[in-house]
Amino acid sequence: MDDSARMWITTVPALDADEPVVLLGHDHTSESPGERVISLLLDRGHEGEEGVFYLLPFDLSARYERTGERLAVVVTTSGQVLAHELANHPDLVRAHLPDLPGDPADDHRVTLLRREILTDFVPAEHDGEKQPVLLVDHDGSASVTELLTRFDEGEVGLAVLHAD
């Protein structure tokens, strides 16, 4: 599935948010090495509002990148966190560790996911901090409307990722 089908600029009415946010779809049934690791790391989140989990930036974070008219979001984790999680999942180490690239912006981080879309949207900043990225955790493929409906029904969760 292409990036534009898994990354959206939208509002999330269930969170009483009227400002658009960046929403990334995360398929927890994916065979992608990065998405499999993200699934493991989502268990490290701390629940806030019902169905909303907050991740520490050391565990999982996002970075915005703009190239011309394209906005990209790169989701990374700390190399230490990855090593700790993979120690408990040796099947992932053998099968997927070589497929996870280092993060060119930070030698201590590993890139798990990169998505980009064509948009003129500029993420808001509050007190010098960029707005977080919302990661919707679901199974299979779905439209943004389906995902938000499933969130309202308690069938999918949102993870809030600190963004640079």
TIFI-60812 format. One record per residue: residue number from 1; residue in three letters; x, y, z of N, C-alpha, C, O in turn. Coordinates in Angstrom, 2 decimals. Layout:
N
 resi resn     n.u     n.v     n.w    ca.u    ca.v    ca.w     c.u     c.v     c.w     o.u     o.v     o.w
  NUM  ALA       X       Y       Z       X       Y       Z       X       Y       Z       X       Y       Z
...
//
This chain:
164
 resi resn     n.u     n.v     n.w    ca.u    ca.v    ca.w     c.u     c.v     c.w     o.u     o.v     o.w
    1  MET    0.85   -1.17    0.00    0.00    0.00    0.00    0.90    1.24    0.00    1.90    1.26    0.72
    2  ASP    0.58    2.26   -0.79    1.44    3.43   -0.87    1.25    4.36    0.33    0.28    4.24    1.08
    3  ASP    2.21    5.29    0.49    2.21    6.19    1.64    0.92    6.99    1.76    0.40    7.15    2.86
    4  SER    0.41    7.49    0.65   -0.76    8.36    0.72   -1.98    7.62    1.26   -2.92    8.25    1.73
    5  ALA   -1.97    6.31    1.20   -3.07    5.53    1.74   -2.86    5.19    3.22   -3.72    4.57    3.84
    6  ARG   -1.72    5.59    3.78   -1.43    5.26    5.18   -0.93    6.46    5.97   -0.44    6.30    7.09
    7  MET   -1.03    7.65    5.41   -0.65    8.88    6.08   -1.67    9.95    5.70   -1.95   10.15    4.52
    8  TRP   -2.22   10.63    6.71   -3.26   11.61    6.45   -3.02   12.87    7.28   -2.40   12.83    8.34
    9  ILE   -3.52   13.97    6.77   -3.60   15.22    7.51   -5.09   15.40    7.79   -5.88   15.59    6.87
   10  THR   -5.46   15.33    9.07   -6.89   15.32    9.40   -7.10   15.79   10.83   -6.15   15.93   11.60
   11  THR   -8.34   16.02   11.18   -8.70   16.27   12.58   -9.17   14.94   13.18   -9.57   14.03   12.45
   12  VAL   -9.10   14.85   14.49   -9.56   13.65   15.18  -10.65   14.10   16.16  -10.37   14.42   17.32
   13  PRO  -11.90   14.12   15.69  -12.99   14.65   16.51  -13.12   13.97   17.87  -13.49   14.62   18.85
   14  ALA  -12.82   12.69   17.95  -12.96   11.98   19.23  -12.04   12.54   20.30  -12.28   12.36   21.50
   15  LEU  -10.97   13.23   19.89  -10.05   13.84   20.85  -10.36   15.32   21.07   -9.57   16.05   21.68
   16  ASP  -11.52   15.76   20.58  -11.91   17.17   20.68  -10.87   18.09   20.08  -10.68   19.22   20.54
   17  ALA  -10.19   17.60   19.05   -9.17   18.41   18.38   -9.77   19.04   17.14  -10.34   18.35   16.29
   18  ASP   -9.64   20.35   17.03  -10.14   20.99   15.82   -9.01   21.41   14.89   -9.27   21.92   13.80
   19  GLU   -7.76   21.22   15.31   -6.61   21.47   14.44   -6.23   20.19   13.72   -6.27   19.12   14.33
   20  PRO   -5.86   20.27   12.46   -5.41   19.07   11.75   -4.11   18.53   12.37   -3.28   19.29   12.86
   21  VAL   -3.98   17.23   12.32   -2.78   16.55   12.80   -2.30   15.59   11.72   -3.02   15.30   10.76
   22  VAL   -1.08   15.09   11.89   -0.58   14.04   11.02   -0.94   12.72   11.67   -0.62   12.46   12.83
   23  LEU   -1.62   11.88   10.91   -2.07   10.58   11.37   -1.43    9.52   10.48   -1.56    9.56    9.26
   24  LEU   -0.73    8.58   11.11   -0.11    7.47   10.38   -0.85    6.19   10.70   -1.16    5.92   11.86
   25  GLY   -1.14    5.39    9.68   -1.71    4.07    9.90   -0.60    3.08   10.18    0.42    3.05    9.49
   26  HIS   -0.81    2.26   11.20    0.15    1.20   11.55   -0.59   -0.12   11.60   -1.46   -0.32   12.44
   27  ASP   -0.26   -1.02   10.70   -0.90   -2.33   10.61   -0.13   -3.31   11.49    0.98   -3.71   11.14
   28  HIS   -0.72   -3.69   12.63    0.00   -4.60   13.53    0.03   -6.04   13.03    0.59   -6.91   13.69
   29  THR   -0.56   -6.30   11.87   -0.45   -7.64   11.27    0.58   -7.65   10.13    0.77   -8.67    9.48
   30  SER    1.23   -6.53    9.90    2.19   -6.40    8.81    3.43   -7.28    9.03    3.82   -7.54   10.17
   31  GLU    4.01   -7.72    7.95    5.28   -8.46    8.01    6.48   -7.53    7.89    7.62   -7.98    7.95
   32  SER    6.24   -6.23    7.71    7.33   -5.26    7.62    8.12   -5.27    8.92    7.53   -5.18    9.99
   33  PRO    9.45   -5.39    8.84   10.26   -5.41   10.07   10.02   -4.19   10.96    9.88   -4.33   12.17
   34  GLY    9.96   -3.01   10.36    9.74   -1.81   11.15    8.40   -1.81   11.85    8.30   -1.44   13.02
   35  GLU    7.35   -2.21   11.14    6.03   -2.24   11.77    5.94   -3.32   12.84    5.23   -3.15   13.83
   36  ARG    6.65   -4.42   12.67    6.66   -5.46   13.71    7.33   -4.93   14.98    6.86   -5.20   16.09
   37  VAL    8.41   -4.18   14.82    9.08   -3.60   15.99    8.19   -2.54   16.63    8.10   -2.47   17.86
   38  ILE    7.53   -1.72   15.82    6.60   -0.72   16.38    5.54   -1.42   17.22    5.18   -0.93   18.29
   39  SER    5.02   -2.55   16.75    4.02   -3.29   17.52    4.55   -3.67   18.90    3.84   -3.58   19.89
   40  LEU    5.81   -4.10   18.95    6.42   -4.43   20.24    6.53   -3.20   21.13    6.24   -3.25   22.33
   41  LEU    6.95   -2.10   20.54    7.20   -0.89   21.32    5.91   -0.21   21.79    5.93    0.52   22.78
   42  LEU    4.82   -0.44   21.11    3.55    0.16   21.56    3.15   -0.37   22.93    2.41    0.30   23.65
   43  ASP    3.63   -1.54   23.30    3.35   -2.07   24.63    4.05   -1.27   25.73    3.73   -1.44   26.91
   44  ARG    4.98   -0.41   25.36    5.70    0.41   26.33    4.97    1.73   26.60    5.43    2.54   27.40
   45  GLY    3.84    1.94   25.91    3.10    3.20   26.05    2.39    3.31   27.38    2.17    2.32   28.07
   46  HIS    2.03    4.53   27.71    1.29    4.83   28.93   -0.06    5.37   28.52   -0.14    6.36   27.79
   47  GLU   -1.14    4.73   29.00   -2.47    5.13   28.56   -2.88    6.45   29.21   -2.74    6.65   30.41
   48  GLY   -3.41    7.34   28.36   -3.99    8.60   28.82   -5.49    8.46   28.71   -6.10    7.67   29.44
   49  GLU   -6.10    9.22   27.79   -7.53    9.06   27.54   -7.76    7.63   27.05   -6.83    6.98   26.57
   50  GLU   -8.99    7.15   27.18   -9.30    5.79   26.77   -8.90    5.55   25.32   -9.35    6.25   24.41
   51  GLY   -8.04    4.55   25.13   -7.60    4.18   23.79   -6.45    5.01   23.24   -6.03    4.80   22.10
   52  VAL   -5.91    5.96   24.05   -4.81    6.80   23.60   -3.59    6.50   24.47   -3.65    6.58   25.70
   53  PHE   -2.49    6.17   23.81   -1.27    5.81   24.50   -0.17    6.81   24.17   -0.04    7.25   23.03
   54  TYR    0.61    7.17   25.18    1.70    8.12   25.01    3.01    7.36   25.13    3.21    6.58   26.06
   55  LEU    3.90    7.60   24.17    5.19    6.93   24.15    6.27    7.91   24.54    6.22    9.09   24.16
   56  LEU    7.25    7.44   25.29    8.40    8.28   25.61    9.25    8.44   24.35    9.39    7.49   23.58
   57  PRO    9.81    9.63   24.11   10.61    9.84   22.90   11.78    8.87   22.76   12.18    8.53   21.65
   58  PHE   12.32    8.41   23.88   13.42    7.45   23.83   12.95    6.13   23.23   13.71    5.46   22.53
   59  ASP   11.69    5.76   23.50   11.13    4.50   23.01   10.72    4.58   21.55   11.09    3.73   20.74
   60  LEU    9.95    5.60   21.22    9.42    5.74   19.86    9.12    7.21   19.63    8.41    7.84   20.42
   61  SER    9.66    7.77   18.56    9.39    9.17   18.26    9.34    9.38   16.76    9.65    8.47   15.98
   62  ALA    8.94   10.58   16.37    8.78   10.90   14.95    9.57   12.17   14.62    9.85   12.99   15.49
   63  ARG    9.90   12.28   13.36   10.59   13.48   12.89    9.93   13.90   11.58    9.70   13.08   10.69
   64  TYR    9.63   15.19   11.48    9.09   15.74   10.24   10.25   16.12    9.33   11.27   16.64    9.78
   65  GLU   10.08   15.87    8.04   11.05   16.30    7.03   10.25   16.88    5.87    9.26   16.30    5.44
   66  ARG   10.69   18.01    5.37   10.01   18.60    4.22   11.00   18.71    3.08   12.11   19.20    3.24
   67  THR   10.56   18.24    1.90   11.31   18.37    0.66   10.34   18.92   -0.37    9.49   18.20   -0.89
   68  GLY   10.49   20.21   -0.65    9.58   20.84   -1.60    8.14   20.74   -1.12    7.81   21.21   -0.03
   69  GLU    7.30   20.12   -1.93    5.88   19.99   -1.60    5.56   18.70   -0.84    4.39   18.39   -0.60
   70  ARG    6.59   17.94   -0.48    6.37   16.67    0.20    6.70   16.78    1.68    7.73   17.33    2.06
   71  LEU    5.80   16.25    2.50    6.02   16.16    3.94    6.25   14.69    4.27    5.44   13.84    3.93
   72  ALA    7.36   14.42    4.92    7.67   13.05    5.35    7.65   12.98    6.86    7.95   13.96    7.55
   73  VAL    7.30   11.81    7.37    7.40   11.51    8.79    8.25   10.26    8.92    7.99    9.24    8.28
   74  VAL    9.27   10.36    9.76   10.17    9.24   10.01    9.97    8.82   11.46   10.11    9.64   12.37
   75  VAL    9.64    7.55   11.69    9.44    7.02   13.04   10.68    6.23   13.41   11.11    5.35   12.67
   76  THR   11.26    6.58   14.57   12.51    5.95   15.01   12.40    5.46   16.45   11.48    5.82   17.19
   77  THR   13.38    4.64   16.81   13.53    4.21   18.19   15.01    4.27   18.55   15.87    4.32   17.67
   78  SER   15.27    4.25   19.82   16.64    4.20   20.31   17.23    2.84   20.01   16.55    1.82   20.12
   79  GLY   18.51    2.81   19.64   19.19    1.53   19.43   19.19    0.68   20.69   19.11   -0.55   20.60
   80  GLN   19.28    1.31   21.86   19.26    0.56   23.13   17.89   -0.08   23.36   17.81   -1.23   23.78
   81  VAL   16.83    0.66   23.10   15.48    0.12   23.27   15.28   -1.04   22.30   14.73   -2.07   22.68
   82  LEU   15.72   -0.87   21.07   15.58   -1.93   20.08   16.33   -3.18   20.52   15.79   -4.28   20.45
   83  ALA   17.55   -3.02   20.98   18.34   -4.17   21.44   17.63   -4.88   22.59   17.60   -6.11   22.64
   84  HIS   17.08   -4.12   23.52   16.38   -4.71   24.67   15.16   -5.50   24.21   14.95   -6.63   24.66
   85  GLU   14.36   -4.92   23.33   13.16   -5.61   22.85   13.52   -6.85   22.03   12.88   -7.89   22.17
   86  LEU   14.53   -6.73   21.19   14.89   -7.87   20.34   15.55   -9.00   21.13   15.54  -10.15   20.69
   87  ALA   16.12   -8.68   22.28   16.69   -9.73   23.13   15.60  -10.71   23.57   15.85  -11.89   23.79
   88  ASN   14.39  -10.19   23.69   13.25  -11.03   24.09   12.53  -11.65   22.89   11.60  -12.44   23.08
   89  HIS   12.94  -11.30   21.68   12.31  -11.79   20.45   13.38  -12.19   19.44   13.51  -11.53   18.41
   90  PRO   14.14  -13.24   19.70   15.25  -13.60   18.81   14.81  -13.92   17.38   15.62  -13.80   16.46
   91  ASP   13.56  -14.32   17.18   13.09  -14.58   15.82   13.15  -13.32   14.97   13.46  -13.39   13.78
   92  LEU   12.87  -12.16   15.57   12.96  -10.90   14.83   14.42  -10.54   14.53   14.71   -9.99   13.46
   93  VAL   15.31  -10.84   15.45   16.72  -10.53   15.23   17.25  -11.26   14.01   17.83  -10.64   13.12
   94  ARG   17.04  -12.54   13.96   17.54  -13.34   12.84   16.89  -12.93   11.52   17.56  -12.85   10.49
   95  ALA   15.60  -12.69   11.57   14.88  -12.45   10.33   14.92  -11.01    9.84   14.88  -10.77    8.64
   96  HIS   14.99  -10.05   10.77   14.73   -8.68   10.35   15.75   -7.62   10.75   15.75   -6.54   10.15
   97  LEU   16.59   -7.87   11.69   17.49   -6.82   12.13   18.32   -6.22   10.99   18.50   -5.00   10.95
   98  PRO   18.82   -7.03   10.07   19.60   -6.42    8.98   18.78   -5.47    8.10   19.35   -4.64    7.39
   99  ASP   17.45   -5.59    8.13   16.59   -4.77    7.28   16.28   -3.39    7.88   15.72   -2.54    7.19
  100  LEU   16.63   -3.17    9.15   16.30   -1.91    9.79   17.47   -0.94    9.66   18.54   -1.17   10.22
  101  PRO   17.27    0.15    8.92   18.38    1.09    8.70   18.62    2.01    9.89   17.71    2.30   10.66
  102  GLY   19.84    2.46   10.02   20.15    3.47   11.01   19.49    4.78   10.60   19.10    4.96    9.45
  103  ASP   19.37    5.68   11.55   18.78    6.99   11.27   19.90    7.95   10.89   20.77    8.23   11.72
  104  PRO   19.89    8.46    9.67   20.97    9.37    9.24   21.04   10.65   10.08   22.09   11.30   10.11
  105  ALA   19.96   11.03   10.75   19.95   12.25   11.56   20.47   12.02   12.98   20.77   12.98   13.68
  106  ASP   20.58   10.75   13.42   21.01   10.46   14.79   21.58    9.05   14.82   20.86    8.07   14.62
  107  ASP   22.88    8.95   15.07   23.57    7.65   15.08   23.05    6.68   16.13   23.29    5.48   16.03
  108  HIS   22.35    7.18   17.14   21.88    6.33   18.24   20.45    5.83   18.04   19.89    5.17   18.91
  109  ARG   19.87    6.14   16.87   18.50    5.75   16.62   18.42    4.88   15.38   19.31    4.87   14.53
  110  VAL   17.31    4.13   15.28   17.06    3.23   14.16   15.74    3.64   13.52   14.75    3.90   14.21
  111  THR   15.72    3.70   12.19   14.50    4.05   11.46   13.61    2.82   11.34   14.04    1.76   10.88
  112  LEU   12.35    2.98   11.75   11.38    1.88   11.68   10.37    2.08   10.55    9.88    1.12    9.97
  113  LEU   10.06    3.33   10.25    9.00    3.63    9.30    9.24    5.02    8.71    9.62    5.94    9.43
  114  ARG    9.02    5.14    7.42    9.10    6.45    6.76    7.96    6.54    5.78    7.80    5.68    4.91
  115  ARG    7.15    7.60    5.92    6.04    7.83    5.02    6.08    9.27    4.56    6.53   10.15    5.29
  116  GLU    5.62    9.52    3.35    5.54   10.89    2.88    4.34   11.07    1.96    3.88   10.14    1.30
  117  ILE    3.86   12.30    1.94    2.73   12.66    1.08    2.97   14.06    0.52    3.78   14.83    1.03
  118  LEU    2.25   14.35   -0.53    2.27   15.67   -1.15    1.27   16.53   -0.39    0.08   16.23   -0.38
  119  THR    1.76   17.63    0.24    0.88   18.51    1.01    1.59   19.82    1.29    2.82   19.89    1.29
  120  ASP    0.80   20.86    1.52    1.38   22.13    1.94    1.21   22.31    3.46    1.53   23.37    3.99
  121  PHE    0.72   21.29    4.15    0.51   21.33    5.59    1.84   21.53    6.32    2.83   20.87    6.01
  122  VAL    1.83   22.44    7.28    3.01   22.67    8.13    2.58   22.34    9.56    1.67   22.98   10.09
  123  PRO    3.23   21.35   10.20    2.85   20.99   11.56    2.98   22.20   12.51    3.95   22.95   12.46
  124  ALA    1.97   22.36   13.35    1.96   23.47   14.30    3.06   23.30   15.34    3.53   22.19   15.61
  125  GLU    3.46   24.42   15.90    4.42   24.41   17.01    3.80   25.12   18.18    3.14   26.15   18.03
  126  HIS    4.02   24.57   19.38    3.55   25.17   20.62    4.73   25.21   21.57    5.30   24.18   21.91
  127  ASP    5.11   26.42   22.00    6.25   26.60   22.90    7.52   25.95   22.35    8.29   25.36   23.11
  128  GLY    7.74   26.06   21.06    8.95   25.52   20.44    8.91   24.03   20.16    9.88   23.48   19.63
  129  GLU    7.83   23.37   20.52    7.69   21.92   20.28    6.75   21.69   19.11    5.68   22.29   19.04
  130  LYS    7.15   20.83   18.18    6.27   20.50   17.06    5.13   19.62   17.56    5.28   18.85   18.51
  131  GLN    3.99   19.75   16.89    2.85   18.94   17.30    3.19   17.46   17.13    3.91   17.09   16.20
  132  PRO    2.68   16.64   18.02    2.97   15.21   17.93    2.34   14.57   16.69    1.45   15.14   16.06
  133  VAL    2.84   13.41   16.37    2.28   12.58   15.31    1.40   11.54   15.98    1.78   10.98   17.01
  134  LEU    0.24   11.28   15.42   -0.65   10.25   15.95   -0.50    9.00   15.09   -0.58    9.06   13.86
  135  LEU   -0.30    7.88   15.74   -0.14    6.60   15.07   -1.36    5.76   15.42   -1.58    5.45   16.59
  136  VAL   -2.16    5.40   14.42   -3.35    4.60   14.67   -2.99    3.14   14.42   -2.56    2.76   13.33
  137  ASP   -3.17    2.34   15.46   -2.78    0.93   15.46   -4.00    0.09   15.11   -4.99    0.09   15.83
  138  HIS   -3.90   -0.64   13.99   -5.05   -1.40   13.50   -4.56   -2.66   12.79   -3.36   -2.89   12.68
  139  ASP   -5.51   -3.45   12.32   -5.13   -4.62   11.52   -5.66   -4.47   10.10   -6.81   -4.06    9.89
  140  GLY   -4.81   -4.81    9.15   -5.20   -4.73    7.74   -5.16   -3.31    7.21   -4.55   -2.42    7.81
  141  SER   -5.80   -3.11    6.08   -5.84   -1.78    5.48   -7.22   -1.19    5.68   -8.22   -1.91    5.74
  142  ALA   -7.27    0.13    5.79   -8.54    0.82    5.99   -8.37    2.28    5.61   -7.26    2.82    5.62
  143  SER   -9.48    2.91    5.27   -9.45    4.34    4.98   -9.39    5.11    6.30   -9.64    4.55    7.36
  144  VAL   -9.05    6.38    6.21   -8.99    7.20    7.42  -10.36    7.29    8.08  -10.45    7.30    9.31
  145  THR  -11.43    7.34    7.29  -12.78    7.40    7.86  -13.07    6.12    8.65  -13.61    6.18    9.75
  146  GLU  -12.71    4.98    8.08  -12.92    3.70    8.78  -12.12    3.66   10.07  -12.62    3.21   11.10
  147  LEU  -10.87    4.11   10.02  -10.02    4.07   11.21  -10.56    4.95   12.33  -10.56    4.55   13.49
  148  LEU  -11.01    6.15   11.98  -11.54    7.05   13.01  -12.85    6.51   13.57  -13.13    6.68   14.76
  149  THR  -13.66    5.88   12.73  -14.89    5.25   13.23  -14.54    4.10   14.17  -15.16    3.95   15.22
  150  ARG  -13.56    3.30   13.79  -13.14    2.18   14.64  -12.55    2.68   15.96  -12.71    2.03   16.99
  151  PHE  -11.87    3.82   15.93  -11.35    4.42   17.17  -12.52    4.83   18.06  -12.52    4.55   19.26
  152  ASP  -13.51    5.51   17.48  -14.70    5.92   18.25  -15.37    4.72   18.89  -15.93    4.84   19.99
  153  GLU  -15.34    3.57   18.22  -15.97    2.35   18.72  -15.06    1.56   19.65  -15.45    0.50   20.15
  154  GLY  -13.85    2.05   19.89  -12.91    1.38   20.79  -12.21    0.18   20.19  -11.66   -0.65   20.91
  155  GLU  -12.22    0.07   18.86  -11.63   -1.09   18.19  -10.17   -0.89   17.80   -9.48   -1.87   17.51
  156  VAL   -9.69    0.33   17.78   -8.29    0.62   17.47   -7.78    1.65   18.48   -8.57    2.37   19.10
  157  GLY   -6.47    1.70   18.64   -5.88    2.66   19.55   -5.05    3.69   18.83   -4.63    3.47   17.69
  158  LEU   -4.82    4.80   19.49   -3.94    5.84   18.96   -2.73    5.94   19.88   -2.86    5.90   21.10
  159  ALA   -1.56    6.07   19.26   -0.34    6.33   20.02    0.12    7.74   19.69    0.13    8.14   18.52
  160  VAL    0.49    8.49   20.70    0.96    9.85   20.53    2.48    9.81   20.56    3.08    9.43   21.56
  161  LEU    3.10   10.22   19.43    4.56   10.20   19.30    5.11   11.62   19.34    4.66   12.49   18.60
  162  HIS    6.07   11.84   20.21    6.79   13.11   20.24    7.41   13.34   18.87    7.90   12.39   18.26
  163  ALA    7.40   14.57   18.38    7.95   14.84   17.06    8.97   15.97   17.11    8.84   16.93   17.87
  164  ASP   10.00   15.82   16.29   11.02   16.86   16.13   10.81   17.56   14.81   11.56   18.47   14.46
//
